[in-house]
Amino acid sequence: MAAAVRGTLCFADSEEADEAVRGTCEDASICKRFAVSIGYWKDPYIQYFVRQAKERKAPEINRGYYARVHGVSQLLKAFLKKTECNCQIINLGAGLDTMFWRLKDENLLPKKYFEVDFPMIVARKIYNIKSKPPLSKPIIESHSGESFLIDAHSLDSNRYSILAADLRDSSELEEKLKKLNMDTQLPTLLIAECVLVYMTPEQSASLLKWAANTFQAAMFINYEQVNMTDRFGQIMIENLQRRQCSLAGVEACKSLESQRERLLLNGWETANAIDMMKVYSCLPQAEVRRIEGLEFLDEKELLEQLMQHYCICWATKDSCNLGNISLSFRMSV
């Protein structure tokens, strides 16, 4: 079950703990590549960041990742549609995510796409971009003007930037983003997937308040654990602890209501939260038949338990009616 839990940013004291979290980034990316390889969704870029899995991944894991990618993608595309792409996206703890490249293929790039993560993760991603033309070419094609900045821990072009920063330090984060031309007047989408749960409640509250207070119009998407006080949730916590990675922010993951409450208490005007079983159950029936035909699932109860322990939350603070963005389940991944 640990492979189903992705958090690029685990703020612990020891190098051993940091190494464990970097390992979960690798695990998650390998799981995504495997799911892509058997047809759950299309992503021609994941292969350039991570090797193919040595063994099959469990069907419930593949379907869990499908629901996650589908849910985040729908909300993101709804935001882009609402703003007509006149916006910016900041992916906090982006890991080896490929969203920038997939959006470019669909002609859906925002004015600028930022990614933030651990220095080691950022360095690895930049190395892959520099050494693999299918990754570097789209960045070059979307860039205009002089040659763009690139070094070991940051890359900055007109439309895409990646930087190393500590999410616990909002001042440092803002300073680094502004150096790469973040515009606080633009409608801004912030994405955090299994990130806040690895921060203390005080640290995540500070980040959420910063995001709500910094941008004139903003939306925050948070994907992470929920219903963590029951036995299944405790097993998930124990699995991570065996990898020296504790869920410092699990207090906010008690329920969908506690997830919504955290967002509202930290400056956001609207907040919604649904578990991933809801996302999965609301998929178009044709799509459900397609993905369920990809591989046999023996333990449907395990899939339901897993999906009920992850959620997707979205919050808005705006001057341009972002509050009516919702999951419509009509768009493809």
Contacts in CASP RR format, 6 or more apart in sequence:
PFRMAT RR
TARGET T0000
AUTHOR 0000-0000-0000
METHOD contacts of the structure
MODEL  1
MAAAVRGTLCFADSEEADEAVRGTCEDASICKRFAVSIGYWKDPYIQYFV
RQAKERKAPEINRGYYARVHGVSQLLKAFLKKTECNCQIINLGAGLDTMF
WRLKDENLLPKKYFEVDFPMIVARKIYNIKSKPPLSKPIIESHSGESFLI
DAHSLDSNRYSILAADLRDSSELEEKLKKLNMDTQLPTLLIAECVLVYMT
PEQSASLLKWAANTFQAAMFINYEQVNMTDRFGQIMIENLQRRQCSLAGV
EACKSLESQRERLLLNGWETANAIDMMKVYSCLPQAEVRRIEGLEFLDEK
ELLEQLMQHYCICWATKDSCNLGNISLSFRMSV
1 235 0 8 1.000
1 236 0 8 1.000
1 239 0 8 1.000
1 306 0 8 1.000
2 24 0 8 1.000
2 27 0 8 1.000
2 239 0 8 1.000
2 240 0 8 1.000
2 242 0 8 1.000
2 243 0 8 1.000
3 24 0 8 1.000
3 27 0 8 1.000
3 28 0 8 1.000
3 30 0 8 1.000
3 31 0 8 1.000
3 57 0 8 1.000
3 61 0 8 1.000
4 31 0 8 1.000
4 61 0 8 1.000
4 64 0 8 1.000
4 65 0 8 1.000
4 306 0 8 1.000
4 310 0 8 1.000
5 24 0 8 1.000
5 28 0 8 1.000
5 194 0 8 1.000
5 225 0 8 1.000
5 236 0 8 1.000
5 239 0 8 1.000
5 240 0 8 1.000
6 24 0 8 1.000
6 25 0 8 1.000
6 27 0 8 1.000
6 28 0 8 1.000
6 193 0 8 1.000
6 194 0 8 1.000
7 21 0 8 1.000
7 24 0 8 1.000
7 25 0 8 1.000
7 28 0 8 1.000
7 93 0 8 1.000
7 193 0 8 1.000
7 194 0 8 1.000
7 195 0 8 1.000
7 197 0 8 1.000
7 198 0 8 1.000
8 21 0 8 1.000
8 22 0 8 1.000
8 24 0 8 1.000
8 25 0 8 1.000
8 93 0 8 1.000
8 94 0 8 1.000
8 95 0 8 1.000
8 117 0 8 1.000
8 118 0 8 1.000
8 121 0 8 1.000
8 194 0 8 1.000
8 195 0 8 1.000
9 21 0 8 1.000
9 92 0 8 1.000
9 93 0 8 1.000
9 117 0 8 1.000
9 118 0 8 1.000
9 167 0 8 1.000
9 195 0 8 1.000
9 198 0 8 1.000
9 199 0 8 1.000
10 17 0 8 1.000
10 18 0 8 1.000
10 20 0 8 1.000
10 21 0 8 1.000
10 24 0 8 1.000
10 198 0 8 1.000
10 245 0 8 1.000
10 246 0 8 1.000
11 168 0 8 1.000
11 198 0 8 1.000
11 199 0 8 1.000
11 200 0 8 1.000
11 203 0 8 1.000
11 248 0 8 1.000
12 18 0 8 1.000
12 21 0 8 1.000
12 244 0 8 1.000
12 245 0 8 1.000
12 246 0 8 1.000
14 244 0 8 1.000
16 244 0 8 1.000
17 244 0 8 1.000
17 245 0 8 1.000
17 246 0 8 1.000
18 118 0 8 1.000
20 243 0 8 1.000
20 244 0 8 1.000
20 245 0 8 1.000
21 118 0 8 1.000
21 198 0 8 1.000
21 245 0 8 1.000
22 118 0 8 1.000
22 120 0 8 1.000
22 121 0 8 1.000
24 243 0 8 1.000
24 245 0 8 1.000
25 95 0 8 1.000
25 96 0 8 1.000
25 121 0 8 1.000
26 50 0 8 1.000
28 65 0 8 1.000
28 194 0 8 1.000
29 46 0 8 1.000
29 49 0 8 1.000
29 50 0 8 1.000
29 95 0 8 1.000
29 96 0 8 1.000
30 50 0 8 1.000
30 51 0 8 1.000
30 52 0 8 1.000
30 53 0 8 1.000
31 53 0 8 1.000
31 57 0 8 1.000
31 61 0 8 1.000
31 62 0 8 1.000
31 65 0 8 1.000
32 43 0 8 1.000
32 46 0 8 1.000
32 50 0 8 1.000
32 65 0 8 1.000
32 69 0 8 1.000
33 43 0 8 1.000
33 46 0 8 1.000
33 47 0 8 1.000
33 50 0 8 1.000
33 51 0 8 1.000
33 52 0 8 1.000
33 53 0 8 1.000
34 52 0 8 1.000
34 53 0 8 1.000
34 56 0 8 1.000
34 57 0 8 1.000
34 62 0 8 1.000
35 41 0 8 1.000
35 57 0 8 1.000
35 61 0 8 1.000
35 62 0 8 1.000
35 65 0 8 1.000
35 66 0 8 1.000
36 42 0 8 1.000
36 43 0 8 1.000
36 46 0 8 1.000
37 52 0 8 1.000
38 62 0 8 1.000
38 294 0 8 1.000
38 295 0 8 1.000
39 294 0 8 1.000
40 62 0 8 1.000
40 63 0 8 1.000
40 65 0 8 1.000
40 66 0 8 1.000
40 291 0 8 1.000
40 294 0 8 1.000
41 66 0 8 1.000
41 69 0 8 1.000
41 70 0 8 1.000
41 333 0 8 1.000
42 333 0 8 1.000
43 98 0 8 1.000
43 102 0 8 1.000
44 134 0 8 1.000
45 98 0 8 1.000
45 101 0 8 1.000
45 102 0 8 1.000
45 134 0 8 1.000
45 135 0 8 1.000
46 96 0 8 1.000
46 98 0 8 1.000
48 128 0 8 1.000
48 132 0 8 1.000
48 134 0 8 1.000
48 135 0 8 1.000
49 96 0 8 1.000
49 98 0 8 1.000
49 125 0 8 1.000
49 128 0 8 1.000
50 96 0 8 1.000
59 295 0 8 1.000
59 296 0 8 1.000
59 297 0 8 1.000
59 298 0 8 1.000
59 303 0 8 1.000
60 297 0 8 1.000
60 299 0 8 1.000
60 302 0 8 1.000
60 303 0 8 1.000
60 306 0 8 1.000
61 306 0 8 1.000
62 294 0 8 1.000
62 295 0 8 1.000
63 280 0 8 1.000
63 291 0 8 1.000
63 297 0 8 1.000
63 303 0 8 1.000
63 307 0 8 1.000
64 276 0 8 1.000
64 280 0 8 1.000
64 303 0 8 1.000
64 306 0 8 1.000
64 307 0 8 1.000
64 310 0 8 1.000
66 291 0 8 1.000
66 333 0 8 1.000
67 276 0 8 1.000
67 279 0 8 1.000
67 280 0 8 1.000
67 307 0 8 1.000
68 193 0 8 1.000
68 223 0 8 1.000
68 276 0 8 1.000
68 310 0 8 1.000
68 312 0 8 1.000
69 333 0 8 1.000
70 279 0 8 1.000
70 283 0 8 1.000
70 333 0 8 1.000
71 279 0 8 1.000
71 312 0 8 1.000
71 327 0 8 1.000
72 191 0 8 1.000
72 193 0 8 1.000
72 221 0 8 1.000
72 223 0 8 1.000
72 312 0 8 1.000
73 99 0 8 1.000
73 331 0 8 1.000
73 333 0 8 1.000
74 327 0 8 1.000
74 328 0 8 1.000
74 329 0 8 1.000
74 331 0 8 1.000
75 219 0 8 1.000
75 221 0 8 1.000
75 312 0 8 1.000
75 314 0 8 1.000
75 325 0 8 1.000
75 327 0 8 1.000
76 89 0 8 1.000
76 99 0 8 1.000
76 189 0 8 1.000
76 191 0 8 1.000
76 221 0 8 1.000
77 108 0 8 1.000
77 331 0 8 1.000
78 325 0 8 1.000
78 326 0 8 1.000
78 327 0 8 1.000
78 328 0 8 1.000
78 331 0 8 1.000
79 87 0 8 1.000
79 187 0 8 1.000
79 189 0 8 1.000
79 219 0 8 1.000
79 322 0 8 1.000
79 325 0 8 1.000
80 87 0 8 1.000
80 103 0 8 1.000
80 108 0 8 1.000
80 110 0 8 1.000
82 320 0 8 1.000
82 321 0 8 1.000
82 322 0 8 1.000
82 325 0 8 1.000
83 110 0 8 1.000
83 187 0 8 1.000
83 320 0 8 1.000
85 108 0 8 1.000
85 109 0 8 1.000
85 110 0 8 1.000
85 111 0 8 1.000
86 110 0 8 1.000
86 111 0 8 1.000
86 186 0 8 1.000
86 187 0 8 1.000
87 110 0 8 1.000
87 111 0 8 1.000
87 186 0 8 1.000
87 187 0 8 1.000
87 188 0 8 1.000
87 189 0 8 1.000
88 110 0 8 1.000
88 111 0 8 1.000
88 112 0 8 1.000
88 113 0 8 1.000
88 114 0 8 1.000
88 182 0 8 1.000
88 183 0 8 1.000
88 186 0 8 1.000
88 187 0 8 1.000
88 188 0 8 1.000
88 189 0 8 1.000
89 99 0 8 1.000
89 110 0 8 1.000
89 112 0 8 1.000
89 113 0 8 1.000
89 114 0 8 1.000
89 188 0 8 1.000
89 189 0 8 1.000
89 190 0 8 1.000
89 191 0 8 1.000
90 114 0 8 1.000
90 115 0 8 1.000
90 116 0 8 1.000
90 177 0 8 1.000
90 182 0 8 1.000
90 188 0 8 1.000
90 189 0 8 1.000
90 190 0 8 1.000
90 191 0 8 1.000
91 97 0 8 1.000
91 99 0 8 1.000
91 113 0 8 1.000
91 114 0 8 1.000
91 115 0 8 1.000
91 116 0 8 1.000
91 190 0 8 1.000
91 191 0 8 1.000
92 116 0 8 1.000
92 167 0 8 1.000
92 190 0 8 1.000
92 191 0 8 1.000
92 192 0 8 1.000
92 195 0 8 1.000
92 207 0 8 1.000
93 115 0 8 1.000
93 116 0 8 1.000
93 117 0 8 1.000
93 118 0 8 1.000
93 121 0 8 1.000
93 167 0 8 1.000
93 192 0 8 1.000
93 193 0 8 1.000
93 195 0 8 1.000
94 115 0 8 1.000
94 116 0 8 1.000
94 117 0 8 1.000
94 162 0 8 1.000
94 191 0 8 1.000
95 115 0 8 1.000
95 117 0 8 1.000
95 121 0 8 1.000
95 125 0 8 1.000
96 121 0 8 1.000
96 124 0 8 1.000
96 125 0 8 1.000
97 115 0 8 1.000
99 113 0 8 1.000
100 109 0 8 1.000
100 113 0 8 1.000
100 115 0 8 1.000
100 138 0 8 1.000
100 160 0 8 1.000
101 135 0 8 1.000
101 138 0 8 1.000
103 109 0 8 1.000
103 110 0 8 1.000
103 113 0 8 1.000
104 138 0 8 1.000
104 141 0 8 1.000
104 142 0 8 1.000
105 138 0 8 1.000
109 142 0 8 1.000
109 159 0 8 1.000
110 159 0 8 1.000
110 189 0 8 1.000
111 159 0 8 1.000
111 183 0 8 1.000
111 186 0 8 1.000
112 158 0 8 1.000
112 159 0 8 1.000
112 160 0 8 1.000
112 161 0 8 1.000
112 181 0 8 1.000
112 182 0 8 1.000
112 183 0 8 1.000
113 159 0 8 1.000
113 160 0 8 1.000
113 161 0 8 1.000
114 160 0 8 1.000
114 161 0 8 1.000
114 162 0 8 1.000
114 163 0 8 1.000
114 177 0 8 1.000
114 180 0 8 1.000
114 182 0 8 1.000
115 122 0 8 1.000
115 125 0 8 1.000
115 160 0 8 1.000
115 161 0 8 1.000
115 162 0 8 1.000
115 163 0 8 1.000
116 162 0 8 1.000
116 163 0 8 1.000
116 164 0 8 1.000
116 165 0 8 1.000
116 167 0 8 1.000
116 173 0 8 1.000
116 177 0 8 1.000
117 125 0 8 1.000
117 162 0 8 1.000
117 164 0 8 1.000
118 164 0 8 1.000
119 153 0 8 1.000
119 164 0 8 1.000
122 153 0 8 1.000
122 154 0 8 1.000
122 162 0 8 1.000
122 163 0 8 1.000
122 164 0 8 1.000
123 152 0 8 1.000
123 153 0 8 1.000
123 164 0 8 1.000
125 162 0 8 1.000
126 150 0 8 1.000
126 151 0 8 1.000
126 152 0 8 1.000
126 153 0 8 1.000
126 154 0 8 1.000
126 155 0 8 1.000
126 162 0 8 1.000
128 135 0 8 1.000
129 135 0 8 1.000
129 136 0 8 1.000
129 139 0 8 1.000
129 155 0 8 1.000
130 136 0 8 1.000
130 150 0 8 1.000
139 148 0 8 1.000
139 155 0 8 1.000
139 157 0 8 1.000
139 159 0 8 1.000
139 160 0 8 1.000
140 157 0 8 1.000
142 157 0 8 1.000
142 158 0 8 1.000
142 159 0 8 1.000
142 160 0 8 1.000
143 157 0 8 1.000
143 158 0 8 1.000
143 159 0 8 1.000
144 158 0 8 1.000
145 158 0 8 1.000
148 155 0 8 1.000
148 156 0 8 1.000
148 157 0 8 1.000
148 158 0 8 1.000
149 155 0 8 1.000
149 156 0 8 1.000
149 157 0 8 1.000
150 156 0 8 1.000
153 163 0 8 1.000
153 164 0 8 1.000
154 161 0 8 1.000
154 162 0 8 1.000
154 163 0 8 1.000
154 164 0 8 1.000
154 180 0 8 1.000
155 161 0 8 1.000
155 162 0 8 1.000
155 163 0 8 1.000
156 163 0 8 1.000
156 180 0 8 1.000
156 181 0 8 1.000
161 180 0 8 1.000
161 181 0 8 1.000
163 176 0 8 1.000
163 177 0 8 1.000
163 180 0 8 1.000
165 172 0 8 1.000
165 173 0 8 1.000
165 176 0 8 1.000
165 177 0 8 1.000
166 172 0 8 1.000
166 173 0 8 1.000
167 173 0 8 1.000
167 195 0 8 1.000
167 199 0 8 1.000
167 203 0 8 1.000
167 207 0 8 1.000
168 199 0 8 1.000
168 203 0 8 1.000
168 206 0 8 1.000
168 207 0 8 1.000
170 206 0 8 1.000
170 207 0 8 1.000
170 210 0 8 1.000
173 207 0 8 1.000
173 210 0 8 1.000
174 182 0 8 1.000
174 210 0 8 1.000
174 214 0 8 1.000
184 214 0 8 1.000
184 215 0 8 1.000
184 216 0 8 1.000
185 216 0 8 1.000
186 215 0 8 1.000
187 215 0 8 1.000
187 216 0 8 1.000
187 217 0 8 1.000
187 218 0 8 1.000
187 219 0 8 1.000
187 318 0 8 1.000
187 320 0 8 1.000
187 322 0 8 1.000
188 211 0 8 1.000
188 215 0 8 1.000
188 217 0 8 1.000
188 218 0 8 1.000
188 219 0 8 1.000
189 218 0 8 1.000
189 219 0 8 1.000
189 220 0 8 1.000
189 221 0 8 1.000
190 211 0 8 1.000
190 218 0 8 1.000
190 219 0 8 1.000
190 220 0 8 1.000
190 221 0 8 1.000
191 220 0 8 1.000
191 221 0 8 1.000
192 220 0 8 1.000
192 221 0 8 1.000
192 222 0 8 1.000
192 223 0 8 1.000
192 224 0 8 1.000
193 222 0 8 1.000
193 223 0 8 1.000
193 224 0 8 1.000
194 223 0 8 1.000
194 224 0 8 1.000
194 225 0 8 1.000
195 222 0 8 1.000
195 224 0 8 1.000
196 204 0 8 1.000
196 207 0 8 1.000
196 208 0 8 1.000
196 222 0 8 1.000
196 224 0 8 1.000
196 249 0 8 1.000
196 252 0 8 1.000
197 224 0 8 1.000
197 225 0 8 1.000
197 247 0 8 1.000
197 248 0 8 1.000
197 249 0 8 1.000
197 250 0 8 1.000
197 252 0 8 1.000
197 253 0 8 1.000
198 245 0 8 1.000
198 247 0 8 1.000
198 248 0 8 1.000
198 249 0 8 1.000
199 207 0 8 1.000
199 248 0 8 1.000
199 249 0 8 1.000
200 248 0 8 1.000
200 249 0 8 1.000
201 248 0 8 1.000
201 249 0 8 1.000
201 251 0 8 1.000
201 252 0 8 1.000
203 248 0 8 1.000
204 249 0 8 1.000
204 252 0 8 1.000
204 262 0 8 1.000
205 262 0 8 1.000
205 265 0 8 1.000
205 266 0 8 1.000
208 220 0 8 1.000
208 262 0 8 1.000
208 263 0 8 1.000
208 266 0 8 1.000
208 267 0 8 1.000
208 268 0 8 1.000
209 266 0 8 1.000
209 267 0 8 1.000
211 218 0 8 1.000
211 220 0 8 1.000
212 218 0 8 1.000
212 220 0 8 1.000
212 266 0 8 1.000
212 267 0 8 1.000
212 268 0 8 1.000
212 317 0 8 1.000
213 267 0 8 1.000
215 317 0 8 1.000
216 319 0 8 1.000
217 317 0 8 1.000
217 318 0 8 1.000
217 319 0 8 1.000
217 320 0 8 1.000
217 322 0 8 1.000
218 316 0 8 1.000
218 317 0 8 1.000
218 318 0 8 1.000
218 322 0 8 1.000
219 314 0 8 1.000
219 315 0 8 1.000
219 316 0 8 1.000
219 318 0 8 1.000
219 322 0 8 1.000
219 323 0 8 1.000
219 325 0 8 1.000
220 263 0 8 1.000
220 268 0 8 1.000
220 313 0 8 1.000
220 314 0 8 1.000
220 315 0 8 1.000
220 316 0 8 1.000
221 312 0 8 1.000
221 313 0 8 1.000
221 314 0 8 1.000
222 259 0 8 1.000
222 263 0 8 1.000
222 312 0 8 1.000
222 313 0 8 1.000
222 314 0 8 1.000
222 315 0 8 1.000
223 310 0 8 1.000
223 311 0 8 1.000
223 312 0 8 1.000
223 313 0 8 1.000
224 253 0 8 1.000
224 310 0 8 1.000
224 311 0 8 1.000
225 233 0 8 1.000
225 236 0 8 1.000
225 247 0 8 1.000
225 250 0 8 1.000
225 253 0 8 1.000
225 309 0 8 1.000
225 310 0 8 1.000
225 311 0 8 1.000
226 253 0 8 1.000
226 254 0 8 1.000
226 255 0 8 1.000
226 256 0 8 1.000
226 259 0 8 1.000
226 273 0 8 1.000
226 275 0 8 1.000
226 308 0 8 1.000
226 309 0 8 1.000
226 310 0 8 1.000
226 311 0 8 1.000
227 233 0 8 1.000
227 253 0 8 1.000
227 254 0 8 1.000
227 255 0 8 1.000
227 275 0 8 1.000
227 308 0 8 1.000
227 309 0 8 1.000
228 234 0 8 1.000
228 236 0 8 1.000
228 237 0 8 1.000
228 247 0 8 1.000
228 250 0 8 1.000
228 253 0 8 1.000
228 254 0 8 1.000
228 309 0 8 1.000
229 254 0 8 1.000
232 305 0 8 1.000
232 309 0 8 1.000
233 309 0 8 1.000
236 309 0 8 1.000
237 246 0 8 1.000
237 247 0 8 1.000
237 250 0 8 1.000
240 246 0 8 1.000
240 247 0 8 1.000
247 253 0 8 1.000
251 258 0 8 1.000
252 258 0 8 1.000
252 259 0 8 1.000
252 262 0 8 1.000
253 259 0 8 1.000
256 273 0 8 1.000
256 274 0 8 1.000
256 275 0 8 1.000
256 311 0 8 1.000
256 313 0 8 1.000
257 273 0 8 1.000
259 271 0 8 1.000
259 273 0 8 1.000
259 311 0 8 1.000
259 313 0 8 1.000
260 271 0 8 1.000
260 272 0 8 1.000
260 273 0 8 1.000
260 313 0 8 1.000
261 271 0 8 1.000
263 271 0 8 1.000
263 313 0 8 1.000
263 315 0 8 1.000
264 271 0 8 1.000
264 315 0 8 1.000
267 317 0 8 1.000
268 315 0 8 1.000
268 316 0 8 1.000
268 317 0 8 1.000
269 315 0 8 1.000
269 316 0 8 1.000
269 317 0 8 1.000
269 318 0 8 1.000
269 323 0 8 1.000
270 315 0 8 1.000
270 316 0 8 1.000
270 317 0 8 1.000
270 323 0 8 1.000
271 313 0 8 1.000
271 314 0 8 1.000
271 315 0 8 1.000
272 313 0 8 1.000
272 314 0 8 1.000
272 315 0 8 1.000
272 326 0 8 1.000
273 311 0 8 1.000
273 312 0 8 1.000
273 313 0 8 1.000
274 311 0 8 1.000
274 312 0 8 1.000
274 327 0 8 1.000
275 307 0 8 1.000
275 308 0 8 1.000
275 309 0 8 1.000
275 310 0 8 1.000
275 311 0 8 1.000
276 306 0 8 1.000
276 307 0 8 1.000
276 308 0 8 1.000
276 310 0 8 1.000
276 311 0 8 1.000
276 312 0 8 1.000
277 304 0 8 1.000
277 307 0 8 1.000
277 308 0 8 1.000
279 307 0 8 1.000
279 312 0 8 1.000
279 327 0 8 1.000
279 329 0 8 1.000
280 288 0 8 1.000
280 307 0 8 1.000
282 327 0 8 1.000
282 329 0 8 1.000
283 329 0 8 1.000
284 329 0 8 1.000
284 330 0 8 1.000
297 303 0 8 1.000
312 327 0 8 1.000
314 325 0 8 1.000
316 322 0 8 1.000
316 323 0 8 1.000
316 325 0 8 1.000
END
